[in-house]
Every structure is written in structure tokens, then in C-alpha cells.
Amino acid sequence: MTTARTTTVDRRPELDAIRTLVVVGLVFFHSALVFDENDDFYVKNADTTSITTVLAGFAVLWAMPALFLIAGFGSWHSMDRRGPGGFARERLQRLGVPLLFAILTFLPVPPWLRLKAVDPGYHESYLAFLPKFYTVHLDLADFPFVLGGDYFETGHLWFVVLLLTFALLLAAASRWAPRAGEAKEALARAVGRRGVVLLPAVVMSAICAFVGMEEAFAGWSRWAYLLFFLSGFLLASDDRFRVAMRRDAVPAAITAAAVFAVTGPVLLTAGDDPFTAMTAHAIVARALFGFAGWCAVVAILGLLDRRNTTRTPREPSRAYLYLAVAALPIYVLHQPIVVAVAYGVVRWDAPIIVKYLAIVTAALTLTLAAYEFLVRRTRLTRYLFGMRLR
């Protein structure tokens, strides 16, 4: 522990794998929401079930938090190479450009299909709907979602909005934080003690309990995501954090499993609005959820982190590399495709499982095809979807 004092620049293939797993898994997750009896998804099947809520619970606990933490990890390396100004420009290009392009092209598709699904008499064309979608007003109270409207939304790209905002705030703050290095060094020394890496679970628990949780953002508060992002940035800055996560991964996994086993029943019985209600029952439920979430992310990253000590590291498969590079375009593309496919499939006279498999298969195939033939093959489309030009 005393010798691991330098920053790490090792490639972390497990982080790419987690990010790819989560992004591809969102096709399965959002397809399931078509049949969930609790979620207000864009297109709903006539028959719904509560099984999807139970099955998706554990994924909600760690998936999006892991994406924010991994994004923070990559942000440290990007800022280390480019400096705050270069980092901000790179984030605007890699995140801001695809966000703007999606808003101007296909992001209005899900809310338009929602209107058609809810009201069979609604026959307005997509082009006629667009002016309504783009009728917006300024709403600073909902920062960073400062544009609001009767029909306008960022949809599933809330993740991109938050990530871009966090990155720009971090770039700005780095210019006025000369003592951050001293604080980081103190934290890096502290994690030499067992269990210290789990202490942020207390902060996460407090945020969820007293700030509340937001159903629209996969059940987590936007400020909890900020903590995950900043934690990833910090974890990447010193190898001692990585060592601590590997060391405490098993206790973190046990704690996450035990706390989450209690969280489920408590959260499901916390009333009609467990995400924001300030009753003692709801506060305890959210506190447990936040605590379990941090422990789960530490456990997953720690258990999957295996240093490569061989001189000739194994080359990753072509499929792995293909999906790792495609993660952001797949994320941007997948939900409008899922909604469009589901809009047709829910009209079938078939069991839920048949419809679900049909939506997943068709949506995943169309998303990958759209990436392959409409995104990755030209410099312009790669730029518009936040990819490197080569």
C-alpha cells in the first residue's frame, strides 16, 4: 500500500465490459417496461405484470451508477491528457454534438408514438407534431434540464445531459481547486484501512433519503449520480483506491446483497410515492437503497478488476472491441427503436413472453444495423454520434 502512490494509466478492460453490458442491457430493460404494471412507458401492452419490477430491481441498483462512475474514471484520464479547457471541448464534442443531433432528428419519435398509442383517434403526422415538441420555455429550477415544454423532453438522453453537465462543472471547478491534491492524498492514505472505501455509502444513503429519488432517472437522484461521477474521477487518480476496491470487494458484495434483500420489501411497502415521500418508512427505504447501491458498485468493480501480470496480454475479441466502441451510439439510438418496434408488437394477439422476445430481438437487430450502416462508416456520422473519427 505504501508503494502504490503513483497514478495509474493501465487500461481497465473490465470498465469497457461493464459499460457495454449496461448499454446493451438497456434494450432488454426498456423492452420489459412495455409490460411493467407500474412504469409509465411510452407504449404499453394491454396485459402487464409485476415480475418485471422485481427482476429489474437489482439492475436499477447498480447499472446507471456504474456508468456514471466509469465516466468519471475516463474523465480523469481525459483531463490529465488535455487539461481542463481541452477536456471541456472534448466533452462538448463527444456528448454535446450527439445530444443536439438526436434532439433535432429522432428524439421526438417516442413522445409522438405515445400520443398515438394512448389515443387511437390521434392521426397527426410526425412532421406536424414536431413544432409542438420544439415549443419550449426556460425552467432554471430543474437544472440542468433547463428547457421544458408540454411535449419536449430529453427522454433517455437524460444520462447524456447529466454527464455533460457534470463534466463541464468539473472542468470549471478544477481551475479553482488548488488544494484538491492534498485532499486526495489524505483520502488515498485513509483507504489503507479496511472498510474505508465503503464509507461513501453513508453519504449516498443520506442523499437518497433526504434529497429523494427520481423515477425518471432510473430511480436515483441526479445528485447521487454526481457523487458516483466524482467518485470515479477520484478513484482513477491513484492506484491505492483501486487496491482498496479489490481488497474490500467481497465484504462489499455481502453487504450489498444483505441490505438489498431488506430494501426491496421496505421500498415496495413505502406507500404510493416512495421516491419522494418524507414519511419515516419511505426515508428508511431510500436510505437502504442508496447504501446498497454504493456497496454493489464497489463490489462489481472490485471483483472484476484483475491485473494482467503476463508479458503478452490476451487480445480482446473483435466482437468485444466492436461493442465497446459502439456504446454511446447504441445508447443514443436504442430507445426510439424499442418504442417503434413495441408500438407494432403490442397489437399482436400473443403471450407476453412472445411479444417481449420479439421486441428485444427486433430492437437489438435494428439498433446494431443502424449503428453499422448509418453511423460508423462515415466521418460525418461518427462525429454526429460522438465517436472518434477513426
Kinemage of the C-alpha trace (Angstrom):
@kinemage 1
@onewidth
@group {chain A} dominant
@subgroup {mainchain}
@vectorlist {calphas} color= white
{ca met a 1} P 0.000 0.000 0.000
{ca thr a 2} L 2.875 2.380 0.726
{ca thr a 3} L 4.450 1.882 -2.697
{ca ala a 4} L 1.318 2.305 -4.809
{ca arg a 5} L 1.460 6.093 -4.798
{ca thr a 6} L 1.626 6.922 -8.472
{ca thr a 7} L -1.319 7.475 -10.704
{ca thr a 8} L -2.412 4.608 -12.912
{ca val a 9} L -2.725 4.705 -16.648
{ca asp a 10} L -3.455 0.999 -17.085
{ca arg a 11} L -6.245 0.170 -19.451
{ca arg a 12} L -9.201 -1.156 -17.497
{ca pro a 13} L -10.933 -3.593 -19.875
{ca glu a 14} L -13.466 -4.560 -17.218
{ca leu a 15} L -14.787 -0.992 -17.264
{ca asp a 16} L -15.383 -1.196 -21.005
{ca ala a 17} L -17.087 -4.549 -20.454
{ca ile a 18} L -19.398 -3.184 -17.741
{ca arg a 19} L -20.315 -0.154 -19.851
{ca thr a 20} L -21.043 -2.325 -22.874
{ca leu a 21} L -23.090 -4.782 -20.800
{ca val a 22} L -25.206 -1.978 -19.333
{ca val a 23} L -25.808 -0.246 -22.679
{ca val a 24} L -26.805 -3.446 -24.491
{ca gly a 25} L -28.809 -4.499 -21.441
{ca leu a 26} L -30.885 -1.329 -21.728
{ca val a 27} L -32.516 -2.800 -24.833
{ca phe a 28} L -33.742 -5.700 -22.682
{ca phe a 29} L -34.660 -3.379 -19.805
{ca his a 30} L -36.673 -0.860 -21.812
{ca ser a 31} L -38.395 -3.638 -23.736
{ca ala a 32} L -39.527 -5.036 -20.384
{ca leu a 33} L -41.068 -1.694 -19.385
{ca val a 34} L -43.660 -2.199 -22.138
{ca phe a 35} L -45.152 -4.907 -19.897
{ca asp a 36} L -44.485 -3.429 -16.451
{ca glu a 37} L -47.628 -2.672 -14.471
{ca asn a 38} L -46.031 0.231 -12.589
{ca asp a 39} L -43.951 2.105 -15.152
{ca asp a 40} L -45.483 4.721 -17.460
{ca phe a 41} L -43.536 3.773 -20.580
{ca tyr a 42} L -44.261 5.314 -23.986
{ca val a 43} L -46.064 2.223 -25.319
{ca lys a 44} L -47.840 -0.230 -23.015
{ca asn a 45} L -49.116 -3.721 -23.591
{ca ala a 46} L -52.741 -4.416 -22.677
{ca asp a 47} L -51.613 -7.137 -20.256
{ca thr a 48} L -48.947 -6.158 -17.719
{ca thr a 49} L -47.052 -7.894 -14.945
{ca ser a 50} L -45.221 -7.076 -11.717
{ca ile a 51} L -42.497 -9.620 -12.415
{ca thr a 52} L -40.548 -7.065 -14.440
{ca thr a 53} L -40.329 -4.749 -11.423
{ca val a 54} L -38.779 -7.472 -9.294
{ca leu a 55} L -36.366 -8.681 -11.977
{ca ala a 56} L -35.213 -5.165 -12.861
{ca gly a 57} L -34.677 -4.116 -9.251
{ca phe a 58} L -31.094 -5.296 -8.913
{ca ala a 59} L -30.081 -3.859 -12.292
{ca val a 60} L -31.512 -0.473 -11.310
{ca leu a 61} L -29.437 -0.642 -8.117
{ca trp a 62} L -26.051 -0.628 -9.870
{ca ala a 63} L -26.279 -0.219 -13.671
{ca met a 64} L -26.614 3.535 -14.204
{ca pro a 65} L -24.489 4.372 -11.138
{ca ala a 66} L -21.741 2.213 -12.632
{ca leu a 67} L -21.984 4.123 -15.924
{ca phe a 68} L -21.511 7.440 -14.132
{ca leu a 69} L -18.606 6.119 -12.089
{ca ile a 70} L -16.915 4.723 -15.213
{ca ala a 71} L -17.500 8.049 -16.962
{ca gly a 72} L -15.777 9.794 -14.059
{ca phe a 73} L -12.876 7.390 -14.367
{ca gly a 74} L -12.468 8.222 -18.065
{ca ser a 75} L -12.821 11.932 -17.318
{ca trp a 76} L -9.776 11.879 -15.072
{ca his a 77} L -7.618 10.412 -17.824
{ca ser a 78} L -9.034 12.831 -20.395
{ca met a 79} L -8.392 15.865 -18.192
{ca asp a 80} L -4.935 14.579 -17.312
{ca arg a 81} L -4.057 14.498 -21.027
{ca arg a 82} L -5.856 17.640 -22.210
{ca gly a 83} L -6.156 19.959 -19.230
{ca pro a 84} L -9.476 21.493 -18.093
{ca gly a 85} L -10.060 23.518 -21.258
{ca gly a 86} L -9.255 20.686 -23.632
{ca phe a 87} L -11.343 18.308 -21.542
{ca ala a 88} L -14.363 20.639 -21.724
{ca arg a 89} L -14.029 20.961 -25.512
{ca glu a 90} L -13.700 17.204 -25.898
{ca arg a 91} L -16.810 16.565 -23.767
{ca leu a 92} L -18.818 19.120 -25.724
{ca gln a 93} L -17.870 17.357 -28.936
{ca arg a 94} L -18.320 13.793 -27.699
{ca leu a 95} L -21.545 14.403 -25.730
{ca gly a 96} L -22.995 17.763 -26.769
{ca val a 97} L -22.986 17.092 -30.514
{ca pro a 98} L -24.877 13.744 -30.364
{ca leu a 99} L -27.304 15.223 -27.831
{ca leu a 100} L -28.160 18.139 -30.114
{ca phe a 101} L -28.312 15.928 -33.212
{ca ala a 102} L -30.693 13.469 -31.544
{ca ile a 103} L -32.977 16.257 -30.315
{ca leu a 104} L -33.195 17.680 -33.829
{ca thr a 105} L -33.847 14.350 -35.550
{ca phe a 106} L -35.279 11.250 -33.880
{ca leu a 107} L -35.748 12.052 -30.180
{ca pro a 108} L -39.351 13.288 -30.769
{ca val a 109} L -40.347 9.804 -32.028
{ca pro a 110} L -41.182 8.218 -28.609
{ca pro a 111} L -43.468 11.040 -27.344
{ca trp a 112} L -45.208 11.126 -30.747
{ca leu a 113} L -45.824 7.372 -30.595
{ca arg a 114} L -47.067 7.752 -27.029
{ca leu a 115} L -49.833 10.058 -28.280
{ca lys a 116} L -50.759 7.597 -30.996
{ca ala a 117} L -50.767 4.651 -28.572
{ca val a 118} L -52.887 6.392 -25.939
{ca asp a 119} L -55.426 7.872 -28.361
{ca pro a 120} L -56.414 5.699 -31.350
{ca gly a 121} L -58.051 8.777 -32.858
{ca tyr a 122} L -54.797 10.721 -32.930
{ca his a 123} L -53.643 10.875 -36.558
{ca glu a 124} L -51.257 13.838 -36.568
{ca ser a 125} L -48.178 13.203 -38.703
{ca tyr a 126} L -44.676 13.237 -37.269
{ca leu a 127} L -43.806 16.433 -39.135
{ca ala a 128} L -46.949 18.121 -37.835
{ca phe a 129} L -46.034 17.052 -34.284
{ca leu a 130} L -42.501 18.494 -34.407
{ca pro a 131} L -43.467 22.187 -33.861
{ca lys a 132} L -45.294 21.163 -30.683
{ca phe a 133} L -42.267 19.210 -29.479
{ca tyr a 134} L -39.953 22.166 -30.050
{ca thr a 135} L -42.219 24.680 -28.294
{ca val a 136} L -40.160 25.157 -25.137
{ca his a 137} L -39.628 27.555 -22.270
{ca leu a 138} L -36.774 28.163 -19.842
{ca asp a 139} L -37.028 26.352 -16.495
{ca leu a 140} L -33.929 27.006 -14.383
{ca ala a 141} L -35.475 25.323 -11.343
{ca asp a 142} L -34.993 21.911 -12.964
{ca phe a 143} L -31.273 22.377 -13.633
{ca pro a 144} L -29.633 21.047 -15.749
{ca phe a 145} L -32.848 20.294 -17.659
{ca val a 146} L -33.432 23.969 -18.316
{ca leu a 147} L -35.732 23.531 -21.318
{ca gly a 148} L -39.306 22.466 -20.663
{ca gly a 149} L -42.497 22.167 -22.648
{ca asp a 150} L -45.787 20.340 -22.939
{ca tyr a 151} L -44.220 17.767 -25.260
{ca phe a 152} L -40.493 18.457 -25.190
{ca glu a 153} L -38.259 16.032 -23.314
{ca thr a 154} L -34.721 14.705 -23.386
{ca gly a 155} L -36.058 11.170 -22.951
{ca his a 156} L -33.425 8.541 -22.316
{ca leu a 157} L -30.740 11.117 -23.100
{ca trp a 158} L -31.104 12.493 -19.562
{ca phe a 159} L -27.940 10.468 -18.975
{ca val a 160} L -26.062 12.460 -21.617
{ca val a 161} L -27.408 15.777 -20.259
{ca leu a 162} L -26.248 14.969 -16.724
{ca leu a 163} L -22.913 13.580 -17.845
{ca leu a 164} L -22.146 16.643 -19.975
{ca thr a 165} L -23.179 18.981 -17.151
{ca phe a 166} L -21.056 17.148 -14.582
{ca ala a 167} L -18.048 17.197 -16.915
{ca leu a 168} L -18.316 20.940 -17.564
{ca leu a 169} L -18.764 21.674 -13.859
{ca leu a 170} L -15.730 19.537 -13.088
{ca ala a 171} L -13.645 21.324 -15.720
{ca ala a 172} L -14.624 24.696 -14.249
{ca ala a 173} L -14.060 23.621 -10.653
{ca ser a 174} L -10.610 22.205 -11.404
{ca arg a 175} L -9.330 25.720 -12.074
{ca trp a 176} L -10.234 26.856 -8.549
{ca ala a 177} L -9.245 23.804 -6.532
{ca pro a 178} L -5.504 24.146 -5.819
{ca arg a 179} L -5.778 22.100 -2.628
{ca ala a 180} L -7.586 19.174 -4.214
{ca gly a 181} L -4.318 17.258 -4.435
{ca glu a 182} L -3.824 17.485 -0.681
{ca ala a 183} L -7.351 16.235 -0.013
{ca lys a 184} L -6.905 13.387 -2.479
{ca glu a 185} L -3.633 12.338 -0.836
{ca ala a 186} L -5.325 12.251 2.570
{ca leu a 187} L -8.136 10.089 1.192
{ca ala a 188} L -5.689 7.787 -0.573
{ca arg a 189} L -3.855 7.222 2.725
{ca ala a 190} L -7.145 6.616 4.529
{ca val a 191} L -8.269 3.796 2.241
{ca gly a 192} L -5.359 1.731 3.518
{ca arg a 193} L -7.710 0.768 6.324
{ca arg a 194} L -10.236 -1.931 5.659
{ca gly a 195} L -13.788 -0.797 5.020
{ca val a 196} L -12.997 2.887 4.420
{ca val a 197} L -13.878 2.538 0.732
{ca leu a 198} L -17.445 1.687 1.817
{ca leu a 199} L -17.906 4.871 3.850
{ca pro a 200} L -19.287 6.892 0.881
{ca ala a 201} L -22.297 4.570 1.158
{ca val a 202} L -23.343 6.681 4.155
{ca val a 203} L -23.288 9.859 2.062
{ca met a 204} L -25.141 8.118 -0.760
{ca ser a 205} L -27.696 6.870 1.747
{ca ala a 206} L -28.259 10.409 3.067
{ca ile a 207} L -28.705 11.853 -0.446
{ca cys a 208} L -31.315 9.239 -1.351
{ca ala a 209} L -33.085 9.560 1.995
{ca phe a 210} L -33.363 13.333 2.295
{ca val a 211} L -32.963 14.684 -1.245
{ca gly a 212} L -35.150 11.953 -2.675
{ca met a 213} L -35.005 9.688 -5.699
{ca glu a 214} L -36.176 10.427 -9.227
{ca glu a 215} L -38.121 7.767 -11.075
{ca ala a 216} L -37.394 9.405 -14.431
{ca phe a 217} L -33.658 8.891 -13.862
{ca ala a 218} L -33.719 5.137 -13.244
{ca gly a 219} L -34.655 5.608 -9.600
{ca trp a 220} L -31.624 7.639 -8.499
{ca ser a 221} L -31.294 11.326 -7.675
{ca arg a 222} L -29.295 13.392 -10.155
{ca trp a 223} L -27.094 14.470 -7.234
{ca ala a 224} L -26.402 10.862 -6.308
{ca tyr a 225} L -25.195 10.383 -9.874
{ca leu a 226} L -22.920 13.396 -9.405
{ca leu a 227} L -21.340 11.686 -6.410
{ca phe a 228} L -20.793 8.496 -8.419
{ca phe a 229} L -19.215 10.541 -11.221
{ca leu a 230} L -16.872 12.429 -8.881
{ca ser a 231} L -16.012 9.168 -7.129
{ca gly a 232} L -14.950 7.649 -10.431
{ca phe a 233} L -12.813 10.707 -11.137
{ca leu a 234} L -11.151 10.320 -7.739
{ca leu a 235} L -10.711 6.539 -7.985
{ca ala a 236} L -8.828 6.891 -11.255
{ca ser a 237} L -6.351 9.345 -9.775
{ca asp a 238} L -4.439 6.963 -7.527
{ca asp a 239} L -3.738 3.229 -7.561
{ca arg a 240} L -4.396 2.965 -3.827
{ca phe a 241} L -8.126 3.410 -4.412
{ca arg a 242} L -8.053 0.574 -6.922
{ca val a 243} L -6.202 -1.682 -4.464
{ca ala a 244} L -8.751 -0.884 -1.757
{ca met a 245} L -11.699 -1.720 -4.011
{ca arg a 246} L -10.188 -5.078 -4.919
{ca arg a 247} L -9.427 -5.808 -1.290
{ca asp a 248} L -12.910 -4.918 0.016
{ca ala a 249} L -14.916 -6.292 -2.934
{ca val a 250} L -16.155 -9.408 -1.117
{ca pro a 251} L -17.366 -7.600 2.043
{ca ala a 252} L -18.981 -5.004 -0.228
{ca ala a 253} L -20.796 -7.738 -2.170
{ca ile a 254} L -22.053 -9.389 1.010
{ca thr a 255} L -23.211 -6.055 2.416
{ca ala a 256} L -24.931 -5.086 -0.846
{ca ala a 257} L -26.786 -8.408 -1.042
{ca ala a 258} L -27.893 -8.286 2.575
{ca val a 259} L -29.032 -4.661 2.527
{ca phe a 260} L -30.765 -5.007 -0.838
{ca ala a 261} L -32.657 -8.073 0.391
{ca val a 262} L -34.160 -5.839 3.074
{ca thr a 263} L -34.561 -2.832 0.775
{ca gly a 264} L -36.948 -4.492 -1.667
{ca pro a 265} L -39.799 -5.241 0.766
{ca val a 266} L -39.328 -1.937 2.614
{ca leu a 267} L -39.379 0.113 -0.603
{ca leu a 268} L -42.364 -1.725 -2.075
{ca thr a 269} L -44.415 -1.098 1.072
{ca ala a 270} L -43.434 2.563 1.494
{ca gly a 271} L -46.676 3.947 0.033
{ca asp a 272} L -47.714 5.431 -3.281
{ca asp a 273} L -44.714 7.761 -3.599
{ca pro a 274} L -41.699 6.077 -2.001
{ca phe a 275} L -39.243 8.095 -4.120
{ca thr a 276} L -40.109 11.485 -2.625
{ca ala a 277} L -42.418 10.993 0.376
{ca met a 278} L -40.927 12.242 3.641
{ca thr a 279} L -42.522 9.596 5.816
{ca ala a 280} L -40.205 7.631 8.108
{ca his a 281} L -40.938 4.451 6.136
{ca ala a 282} L -40.010 5.994 2.773
{ca ile a 283} L -36.900 7.711 4.158
{ca val a 284} L -35.595 4.431 5.578
{ca ala a 285} L -36.336 2.642 2.296
{ca arg a 286} L -34.405 5.212 0.260
{ca ala a 287} L -31.534 5.211 2.750
{ca leu a 288} L -31.190 1.453 2.428
{ca phe a 289} L -31.323 1.681 -1.363
{ca gly a 290} L -28.542 4.278 -1.521
{ca phe a 291} L -26.348 2.313 0.872
{ca ala a 292} L -26.795 -0.918 -1.074
{ca gly a 293} L -26.167 0.848 -4.378
{ca trp a 294} L -22.725 2.145 -3.421
{ca cys a 295} L -21.697 -1.242 -1.991
{ca ala a 296} L -22.910 -3.016 -5.131
{ca val a 297} L -20.855 -0.783 -7.429
{ca val a 298} L -17.724 -1.223 -5.285
{ca ala a 299} L -18.254 -4.984 -5.277
{ca ile a 300} L -18.748 -5.270 -9.024
{ca leu a 301} L -15.751 -3.123 -9.938
{ca gly a 302} L -13.543 -4.740 -7.322
{ca leu a 303} L -14.438 -8.320 -8.215
{ca leu a 304} L -13.985 -7.752 -11.944
{ca asp a 305} L -10.665 -5.938 -11.581
{ca arg a 306} L -7.882 -8.371 -12.325
{ca arg a 307} L -4.409 -7.046 -13.102
{ca asn a 308} L -2.714 -8.595 -16.091
{ca thr a 309} L 0.744 -9.735 -14.957
{ca thr a 310} L 1.695 -11.550 -18.152
{ca arg a 311} L 4.080 -10.030 -20.657
{ca thr a 312} L 1.781 -10.737 -23.575
{ca pro a 313} L -1.779 -9.725 -22.650
{ca arg a 314} L -4.563 -11.550 -24.397
{ca glu a 315} L -6.009 -9.657 -27.326
{ca pro a 316} L -9.690 -8.773 -26.866
{ca ser a 317} L -12.146 -10.324 -29.291
{ca arg a 318} L -13.360 -8.403 -32.317
{ca ala a 319} L -16.945 -8.523 -31.014
{ca tyr a 320} L -15.836 -7.023 -27.699
{ca leu a 321} L -13.954 -4.193 -29.395
{ca tyr a 322} L -16.831 -3.562 -31.789
{ca leu a 323} L -19.401 -3.168 -28.995
{ca ala a 324} L -17.062 -1.209 -26.705
{ca val a 325} L -16.543 1.464 -29.357
{ca ala a 326} L -20.261 1.447 -30.215
{ca ala a 327} L -21.518 2.007 -26.659
{ca leu a 328} L -22.551 5.676 -26.978
{ca pro a 329} L -24.187 5.400 -30.439
{ca ile a 330} L -26.090 2.296 -29.307
{ca tyr a 331} L -27.266 4.149 -26.210
{ca val a 332} L -28.424 7.138 -28.246
{ca leu a 333} L -30.209 5.016 -30.853
{ca his a 334} L -31.804 2.216 -28.879
{ca gln a 335} L -34.858 3.705 -27.143
{ca pro a 336} L -36.646 5.255 -30.159
{ca ile a 337} L -36.153 1.922 -31.915
{ca val a 338} L -37.513 -0.045 -28.938
{ca val a 339} L -40.577 2.197 -28.765
{ca ala a 340} L -41.215 1.999 -32.524
{ca val a 341} L -40.957 -1.798 -32.518
{ca ala a 342} L -43.136 -2.107 -29.406
{ca tyr a 343} L -45.787 0.141 -30.966
{ca gly a 344} L -46.417 -2.546 -33.557
{ca val a 345} L -45.825 -5.662 -31.447
{ca val a 346} L -48.272 -4.820 -28.624
{ca arg a 347} L -51.093 -5.185 -31.161
{ca trp a 348} L -50.331 -8.865 -31.609
{ca asp a 349} L -52.574 -11.488 -30.070
{ca ala a 350} L -49.784 -13.338 -28.293
{ca pro a 351} L -48.486 -14.079 -24.765
{ca ile a 352} L -46.290 -11.512 -23.023
{ca ile a 353} L -43.156 -13.624 -23.327
{ca val a 354} L -43.574 -13.953 -27.095
{ca lys a 355} L -44.072 -10.220 -27.517
{ca tyr a 356} L -41.128 -9.431 -25.256
{ca leu a 357} L -38.743 -11.690 -27.144
{ca ala a 358} L -39.954 -10.244 -30.434
{ca ile a 359} L -39.345 -6.653 -29.261
{ca val a 360} L -35.882 -7.460 -27.890
{ca thr a 361} L -34.798 -9.372 -30.976
{ca ala a 362} L -36.070 -6.807 -33.471
{ca ala a 363} L -34.905 -3.755 -31.490
{ca leu a 364} L -31.425 -5.127 -30.879
{ca thr a 365} L -31.028 -6.142 -34.514
{ca leu a 366} L -32.244 -2.778 -35.812
{ca thr a 367} L -30.090 -0.836 -33.351
{ca leu a 368} L -26.928 -2.685 -34.355
{ca ala a 369} L -27.843 -2.359 -38.030
{ca ala a 370} L -28.414 1.383 -37.638
{ca tyr a 371} L -25.027 1.725 -35.967
{ca glu a 372} L -23.253 -0.353 -38.596
{ca phe a 373} L -24.790 1.156 -41.727
{ca leu a 374} L -25.846 4.649 -40.635
{ca val a 375} L -23.224 5.672 -38.067
{ca arg a 376} L -19.805 4.048 -38.100
{ca arg a 377} L -18.998 4.129 -41.818
{ca thr a 378} L -18.543 7.854 -42.447
{ca arg a 379} L -16.604 10.593 -40.676
{ca leu a 380} L -19.653 12.878 -40.554
{ca thr a 381} L -21.967 10.361 -38.889
{ca arg a 382} L -19.238 9.255 -36.474
{ca tyr a 383} L -18.808 12.894 -35.462
{ca leu a 384} L -22.561 13.374 -35.025
{ca phe a 385} L -22.705 10.381 -32.670
{ca gly a 386} L -19.712 11.364 -30.568
{ca met a 387} L -17.268 8.801 -31.949
{ca arg a 388} L -13.645 9.286 -32.789
{ca leu a 389} L -13.223 9.971 -36.488
{ca arg a 390} L -11.023 6.917 -36.990
